[in-house]
């Protein structure tokens, strides 16, 4: 009988110690998940409020436009001096920007290809050439 009483007492003490610990662990986990969801909601709201800036064309942007991206005066001048660019990745491959600097601006820049007025880009057909080819095809097939 004494053993049984000691066992019941020991069980009650263990239960009394473990119950608050388990309750604390549950509330801490719930608080963390609530805080995480609140921060996600806050970030989503902040991103909706901030207007997205249009991408800056590195082939035609002014020095001031490039500096608005957080680049220094020297880096902006290096970009201007290295023009034209076929892609924005050339900023890193031509060693104009370090990889870290490129990672900061790559989402904010583009590299448009300039074409001369009245001329088609190399490798494309003009409307006139397309019409001539269709006329030749019609004559050769007799349609």
C-alpha positions as CSV (number, residue, x, y, z in Angstrom):
1,X,0.0,0.0,0.0
2,X,2.9,2.3,0.7
3,X,4.4,1.7,-2.7
4,X,1.1,2.5,-4.4
5,X,0.7,5.8,-2.4
6,X,4.3,6.8,-3.3
7,X,3.7,6.0,-7.0
8,X,0.5,8.0,-7.0
9,X,2.2,11.0,-5.4
10,X,5.2,10.8,-7.7
11,X,2.8,10.6,-10.7
12,X,0.9,13.6,-9.5
13,X,4.1,15.7,-9.0
14,X,5.4,14.7,-12.5
15,X,2.0,15.6,-14.0
16,X,1.9,18.9,-12.1
17,X,5.4,19.8,-13.5
18,X,4.8,18.7,-17.1
19,X,1.4,20.2,-17.6
20,X,2.5,23.9,-17.3
21,X,5.6,23.1,-19.5
22,X,3.4,21.6,-22.2
23,X,0.9,24.6,-22.0
24,X,3.8,27.1,-22.3
25,X,5.2,25.2,-25.3
26,X,1.8,25.3,-27.0
27,X,1.3,29.0,-26.4
28,X,4.8,29.9,-27.6
29,X,4.3,28.0,-30.9
30,X,0.9,29.7,-31.4
31,X,2.4,33.1,-30.8
32,X,5.2,32.4,-33.3
33,X,2.8,31.3,-36.0
34,X,0.6,34.3,-35.4
35,X,3.7,36.6,-35.6
36,X,4.8,34.9,-38.8
37,X,1.4,35.3,-40.4
38,X,1.2,38.9,-39.3
39,X,4.7,39.7,-40.8
40,X,3.7,38.0,-44.1
41,X,0.5,40.1,-44.2
42,X,2.5,43.2,-43.4
43,X,5.0,42.5,-46.2
44,X,2.2,41.8,-48.7
45,X,0.5,45.1,-47.8
46,X,3.7,47.0,-48.0
47,X,4.5,45.6,-51.4
48,X,1.0,46.5,-52.7
49,X,1.3,50.1,-51.4
50,X,4.7,50.7,-53.0
51,X,4.4,51.5,-56.7
52,X,6.7,49.4,-58.8
53,X,9.3,51.4,-60.6
54,X,9.7,50.7,-64.3
55,X,12.9,49.0,-65.3
56,X,15.8,51.3,-66.4
57,X,17.3,50.6,-69.8
58,X,21.0,50.4,-69.4
59,X,21.6,51.2,-73.1
60,X,19.8,54.6,-72.9
61,X,19.5,55.6,-69.2
62,X,21.1,58.8,-68.0
63,X,23.7,58.9,-65.2
64,X,21.0,60.2,-62.8
65,X,18.7,57.4,-63.7
66,X,21.4,54.8,-62.9
67,X,22.3,56.5,-59.7
68,X,18.7,56.3,-58.5
69,X,19.2,52.5,-58.5
70,X,21.7,53.0,-55.7
71,X,24.8,53.0,-57.9
72,X,27.7,55.3,-57.3
73,X,28.7,58.0,-59.7
74,X,31.7,56.0,-60.9
75,X,29.7,52.8,-61.5
76,X,27.0,54.7,-63.4
77,X,29.8,56.2,-65.6
78,X,31.3,52.8,-66.2
79,X,27.9,51.5,-67.4
80,X,27.6,54.4,-69.8
81,X,31.1,53.9,-71.1
82,X,30.5,50.2,-71.7
83,X,27.5,50.6,-74.0
84,X,25.8,49.0,-75.9
85,X,24.8,45.8,-74.0
86,X,23.0,42.8,-75.5
87,X,21.8,41.7,-72.1
88,X,21.8,43.0,-68.6
89,X,24.0,40.1,-67.5
90,X,26.9,41.7,-69.4
91,X,27.2,44.2,-66.5
92,X,28.7,41.3,-64.6
93,X,30.4,39.4,-67.4
94,X,32.2,42.5,-68.6
95,X,33.2,43.1,-65.0
96,X,31.5,46.5,-64.8
97,X,29.7,45.5,-61.7
98,X,30.7,43.0,-59.1
99,X,28.3,40.0,-58.6
100,X,27.0,41.5,-55.4
101,X,26.3,44.9,-57.1
102,X,24.7,43.1,-60.0
103,X,22.4,41.1,-57.7
104,X,21.1,44.4,-56.2
105,X,20.2,46.0,-59.6
106,X,19.3,43.1,-61.9
107,X,15.6,43.3,-61.1
108,X,15.5,47.0,-61.9
109,X,17.4,47.1,-65.2
110,X,16.8,45.9,-68.8
111,X,18.9,46.0,-72.0
112,X,16.8,47.1,-74.9
113,X,18.3,46.6,-78.3
114,X,18.4,49.8,-80.4
115,X,17.3,49.5,-84.1
116,X,17.8,52.2,-86.7
117,X,14.7,53.8,-88.0
118,X,13.5,52.3,-91.3
119,X,15.7,49.2,-91.1
120,X,14.8,45.8,-89.9
121,X,17.0,44.0,-87.4
122,X,19.5,41.7,-89.0
123,X,18.0,38.3,-89.9
124,X,14.4,39.5,-90.2
125,X,12.4,39.9,-93.4
126,X,10.8,43.2,-94.4
127,X,7.3,43.5,-95.6
128,X,8.5,44.1,-99.1
129,X,10.6,40.9,-99.2
130,X,7.6,38.9,-97.9
131,X,5.3,40.2,-100.6
132,X,7.9,39.5,-103.4
133,X,8.3,35.9,-102.1
134,X,4.5,35.3,-102.0
135,X,4.1,36.6,-105.6
136,X,6.9,34.4,-106.8
137,X,5.3,31.4,-105.1
138,X,1.9,32.1,-106.7
139,X,3.5,32.4,-110.2
140,X,5.5,29.2,-109.9
141,X,2.5,27.2,-108.7
142,X,0.1,28.8,-111.2
143,X,-2.4,29.9,-108.6
